[in-house]
Amino acid sequence: MKSKHDKLIVAVVSVLIGLVAGAVIMLILGKNPFSAYYSLLSGCGLAPKARYAGGKNILSDFSDYLDFITSMFFAALAVAVALKTGLFNIGVSGQMLVGGFIATVLIGYSSLPAGIAKPLVMIIAAAGGGAIGALIGYLKYRFNINEVVSSIMFNYIAAYITGFLINTRYVDPVSRQSKDINEAARLTLNEIKIGSYKYDIPIGFVFAVLAIFAVAFILDRTVFGFELKAVGMNREAARYIGINVKRSMVVSMLLSGVLAGLAGATYFLGYVSTIQPKVLPSTGFDAIAVCLVGGGSPAGIFFSTFFLMIISKGSTYMSSQMGLDAEITSVITGLIILVCACSGYILQVMNRIRNGKEKKEGKA
């Protein structure tokens, strides 16, 4: 319990340091940090704006924000599951792209009705991402190929193969991106009119929240989850007590890839409806930072995603309202991640202080 509280303290301290440092920079630039941070919230529908475009209100902005963060939930969980087994899945972006592209080609351009198309989109994207993840896990165990190297290579392979296919078969001549998918296959209900306002309703958000609970249950309440964590802590010890290390590594990367594929489905067939050739989604790389700030736990990932994406999503509105470069939000996020990266040292200092107090109390 003490360890969980310590990780929470580190996360909170990291966030505060990032926000304070950002506020100092804004003051140096002659801007009001309170107004700037308020505009971040306004850009995500968490605070009212001075005015709205026709058919929009604060709930419209908030539903768009939920749509924006849905894929991040899946992507960060993908990173976390691999880390629990001692593996670093830096190929989430490539797995997102593969899953999203296959689902787009097979279902996104079909004439299937929504009731069939939407579930199939998620199943096919999950299968595509899972296949790549399982292959990376197999290469790691069978040939001891470092998963970081192989996943990076698969990122490039995915980007160039899908880019070639889009440019030769599925390109929109105007936008130079892939053709828009049919609305029946899209995981975001676009511009749904409720009263006099229009909303983008993300279907995938519900499944993302369910995935958080499912992953937490698997890791904390099942024998399989215990085996994954045991392999991550010490592979030789896990093998000694009878755990199938090969299966755990492959299945861990398979599950990580499935989650990455779902991230691709909710991104390419949800938040956006096209794929830009030869471009990997930044979500897969940002997910590493989100997972780190969240301490690698599903619950932590929920809160870190919600907070860090406020900084990312609201940056454009903040820039337009305050005259600040949107890049300042990257500085804030970077500082938060930097402090979190030093969590081991911070926890060590906290333990020393705690032990010192206990010794003094014992002598007294």
N, C-alpha and C positions, 0 to 999 in steps of 0.2 A: 504493500500500500504506500509505503514511504517512497519507493522508487517512482510510482505513478505520480505522486504529488510533486516530486522533484522535477520530473519531465515537464509537468504542467507549469511549474515555476519558471523553468528555462524558456519555455515557449512564450510565456507572458512577458518575461524580461526582454526577450529578443524583439517582440513586437513593440514594446515601449521604447526600446533603444532606437529602433528604426523610425518610429513616429517622431520621437524627440529630435533625432538627427535631421529628419526631413523638415521639421518645423524651424530648426536653426537655419537651414539653407534658405528656406522661404523668407525668413526675417532678413537675412543678408541681402536677398534680392528685392527687399522692400514690399513683400506680400504678407497678407494676414494668414497665418497657418490655419486658424480656426475656420475661416471662410473657405480656404482651399480644401480642408478635410470635409467640410460640409458639402462642398460641390462634388466630392467623390461619392458621398452617400446619395446625393441627388441624381447623379448619373446612373445609379443602380436601382433607383426606385425605392430607396430606403429613407429618403427625405424629399419633401416637395420642391419642385422647381418654381421659378417665378412665373413661367408661362409654358404651355404645351402646344405642340402642333395639333391640327385638327384630328379628332378621333383618338387622341392619346391622353392618358392621365398617369398618376403615380403608379397605379397597378399595372398599366401597360409596360412601364419601364421595369417594374419588378418582375413581371412574367418573362420579359426579354432577358433579364439578368439570370433567372433560373435556367432559362434555355442555354445561356452562355456557359454556366458552370456545370451543366449536366455531364458533359464529356470529361471534365476534369475529375469528377468523382470516380468514374471508372478508371481513368488513366492513373490516378494516384494510388488507387487500390491495386492496380496491376503492378506497380513498382513495389508496393508494400508486401504483397504475397511473395514475390521473388526474394526480397530481402530477408524474409522470415526463414528462408532456406539457405541463406548465405550467398544468394545469387543477385547480380545487379543487372536488371533488365533495362538497358539504355535504348532498347529497340522498340519501345512502346509506340513511337511515332510511325515507324515502318509497319508495325502490326496494325495500327489504326488505319493506315493508308491501304494496306492489302485487304483488310476486312471491309472497309468502306467502298473500295473500288469494286470488289467482287459482288457485293450486295447491290451496288449501283447498276452494274452491267446486267446482272441476272434478274433483278426485281425492279430496280428504279426506273428502267426503261420499258417495263412490261405493262400490259393492260390489266393486270390483276386487280380485283377490288381491294379496298382499304383493309377489310377484315382479314384478308389473307396476306396481303403484301406487307403490312407493318410487322407482324410477327416473324415472317420469313426474312425480312431485312435484318432483324436482330440475330436470328439463328445463323444465317449465312455469314454475317460479319463476324460473329463469335467463332464460328468454325474456321474461317480464314485466318483470323488472328491467332487462334489456338494452335493451328497447324504450324505456323512459324515459330511460336513460342516453344512448342514441344520439340521441334527440330533443334532449336538452340540448346535446350536442355539435354537432348540426346548427344549432341556433339560435345557438350561439356563432359558428360560422364564417360562416353565411349572412347573419345579421342583426347580428352582433357584440353579441348579448345576453349580458351578463355571466353566466357559468355559476353563480356564487354566487346571484345574484338568481333565475334561472330554477329552479335546483334547490330553493331555499327555497320558491318558489311551488308547485312540484310536490309538495313535502312536504305543504303545506296541502291541495292538491287531493286527494292520495292519502288523507290522514287523513279528510277530510270525506265524500268519495264512498264509501270503504269503510265508514266509520261509519254513513252513511245506509243502505247496503245491509244491513249487519249488523243494525241496529236494526229494519229493516222486513221482512227475509227470514230471517235466520239467527241471530237472538238466542236465547240460552237465558234463559227467563223468571226463573230463579232467580239465576244468576250475573250476568246482564245483560251477558255477553260472548257471543262467537260460540259456537255449539254445538261440543262436543268432536268432533274428527275420529275416524274409524275407526282402530283400532290397526294395521290392514293398511297404512295410508298413512303412519304415523308413522315418522320417521327415528331415533327412539330406541326401542330395545327395552326396554320398561318392566317393571321388577321381574322380571327373569329370575332364576330360582332356580338357584344353583350350590351344591351341598352344602346347608348349612342357612342360607345367606345369599342376600339378594336384591340384584340390581344393575341399574342403568339403563345400558345399553350404547349409546353414541352411534355409530351407523353413519356419520354425517356427519364424525366426527373423522378417519377415514381419508382421506376425500376432501379435507378441509381441509389435511392435511399434503401430499397429492399436489398440491394447488393451489399451495402454497408453492413446491414444487420446479418446477412447471410455469411459474409466473410468473417465477421466478428464471432459468429457462432461456430463456424468451422475451425477457426484458429484456437478458440478458447474452450470449446465444449466437446470436441471430438478427438478420438484417438488419432485420426489422420492429421488433424491440426497439430497435435502434440508431436507427431513424427516429423512434420515439416520443421517445427521449431527446434527439435532435437538435432536434426541434420544441420540446421543453420548454426547451432552453438558448437557442435563438435562432431564431424562426420565419422571419425574413427570410433568414438564412443558410441555413437548411434548404431554403427555397424556391429559393434561388439554386443550390444543388447538385443540384436536381432532385427533392427529396422532395415528395410530394403532401401538403401540410400539411392540406388539408381532410379527406382520407381518414384521416390520422393522428389528427386531433382527434376525428373522429366515431367511429372504431374504438376509440380509447383510452377514450372515454366509454361506448361499447358494452360493451367488456370490463369496465370498472369496474362498469357496471350489472349485467352477468351475475354478477359476483362478489357484488354486493350482493343480487341475487335469491337466490343460493345461501345467503347469510347469512340471508335471510328464511325460506327453506325449513327450514334447520336450527334456526332459532329458533321459528317459529310451528308447524311440524310436527315439531319435534324436542324441544327443551328444554321448550317449553310446547305445549299442543294446542288453544289457543283464541286469539282476537284480541280485545283490548279496544277497543271502538269509539272513534274519534277520538283515539287515543293512539299517538304515534310511539314505536317502540322506542328506548330510550336507547343501545343498542348502536351505532347508526349515528353518533351524536355522540361517544361514547367512543372509537370507532375512530380518530377524528382524533388524539386524544391518544396512543393506542397507536402509531399510525403515526409520529407525531413522535418519541416516545421511541425507537422502533426505527430511527430514521434513514431511514425510507422504503424500506428494503431488506427483501426477503422473509425473510431469515435474522434480521435485527434484529426484525422484526415477530413472528416465532415466539417469541423470548425475551421481548420486551416484553409480549406478550399473556400469556404464562405467568406473568410476575412481577406485572404490574399487576392481573390478575384475581384473584391471591391476596389482594391488599389488598381488592378489592371483594367477592369471594365470602366471605372469612373474617370480614368485619366484623360480621356478625350474631352469629356464635358468640363472637367476641371481646367484643362488647357484653354478651352474656348471662353470660359467665364473669368478666369483669373489672369490670363495672359502668361501662364507658366508653360514651359516645355513639358510635354507629357512624359519625357524621359526621366523627370525627377522621381516619378513613381517607381521606375526601375532601380534608382538609387536606394529608395526606401526598402524595396523588396530585397535588394542585394544585401543591405545591412542586416536585415532580419535573418536571412539565410546564413550570413557569415557568423553571426552570433550563435545560431543553432548548430552550425558546423563545429563550434567549439564546445558543444554541450558536454562532451566527455570531461574536458578540463573543468568546466563550471561545476559539474556534479562532484568532481573530486575535491574541489575547494569547499563546496557545501558540506561534504562528508567530513572534511578536516575540521571545519568550524563546529559542526555538530559533535564530533568526537571530543574536541577540546572542551566544549561546554559540559559534556557528560563527565569528563575526568575531573573538572573543577568541582562539579556538584558532588562527585563521589568522595573527593578529599574533604569537602566541607561536611 
